[in-house]
Amino acid sequence: MARVFSGIQPTGDMHLGNYLGAVRQWVADQDTHDAIYCVVDLHAITSPYDPAELAEQTRRTATILLAAGLDPDRCTLFVQSHVPAHTELTWILNCVATVGELRRMTQFKEKGRGQESVSAGLFDYPVLMAADILAYDTDRVPVGDDQRQHLELARDIALRFNHRFGKTLVVPEAAIPPFGARVMDLQHPTAKMSKSANSPQGTIALLDDPGVITKRLTSAVTDSESDIRFDPEQKPGVANLLQILAAATGKAIPDVERDHAGKGYGALKAATAEAVVEFLRPLRARYEELEADPGRVTALLTLGADKAEAIATKVITRVRDAVGLLPRA
Ligand code: TYM
């Protein structure tokens, strides 16, 4: 079976963009792939954060992933810092990646902007991400559109490594969904919905109360026209609502477009709010069940780290050998 690997940061609460762009694919891929998923806590410490909250947020993110449908019997779910191969491989790949290519990463430029001092970790973030992927001989990486450039870099690093040291690493492909790959902020529909943006009104967290979800969707920014059509360029707010409604009801975008033709924005927003509330209801219920037994989540993560480590250790041994490090006797 081909292998998929993907990761999510534990900073902030998981939102509809994370779900539609990535996690929805992760759930589906469990049936068709050898699936490995990771809560990337080491990525989270590359920007300012609260150490008193990180561990709890990491557990909470894993719990939401389980509530969203990851099944530890059909996938491997673990915490990045529990498997040291990620950081070891990062160092080796640091000696293959170039400063020039890291400087070109748009997320580095965006995240670094406005920070008083930017950590070397933030600069190196994409190499750690490449190590996450390459440590598992990954074939496919299901991600949202904003990770496209990082995936391209991971491929370039793998190709260069193989060219320099002989065929050692599997070169991964990005799997970006045809829609939902870029869920936009409800208040600023030309910017992506994001955990870090200071736009709580524009974001829907998966665990938000139904009342909050309804309010945010019914006050979403649209435009001054009234026709409903899927046109992300000219009508980003309406297109965003249509893609959210389609995803929440399992319909195709042309179908929801047709259902709402001539009905007005108010009706579209109300229908989207109702669909999202219903869609997230079972996830909330499962989350509450899992929260009642935190020891179970901890035990599942330990098991996941053991499974992940067994795979990554083999790859890292192959990498050490390829680059010529003296084996420990
Ligand atoms: P992160 O934690 O920002 O986001 C997790 C996943 O959600 C997707 N996503 C979105 N999709 C659609 N619309 C949006 N508004 C939206 N916002 C986020 C992201 O594309 C991502 O797939 N660097 C990664 C985490 C990572 C990783 C990896 C991913 C670390 N190592 C290895 C894949 C493989 C990140 O910060 O994702």
Boltz pocket constraint, residues with backbone or C-beta under 6 A from the ligand:
constraints:
  - pocket:
      binder: B
      contacts: [[A, 5], [A, 6], [A, 7], [A, 8], [A, 9], [A, 10], [A, 16], [A, 17], [A, 18], [A, 19], [A, 20], [A, 21], [A, 22], [A, 23], [A, 40], [A, 43], [A, 128], [A, 129], [A, 132], [A, 133], [A, 141], [A, 142], [A, 143], [A, 144], [A, 145], [A, 146], [A, 147], [A, 180], [A, 181], [A, 182], [A, 183], [A, 184], [A, 192], [A, 193], [A, 194]]
      max_distance: 6.0
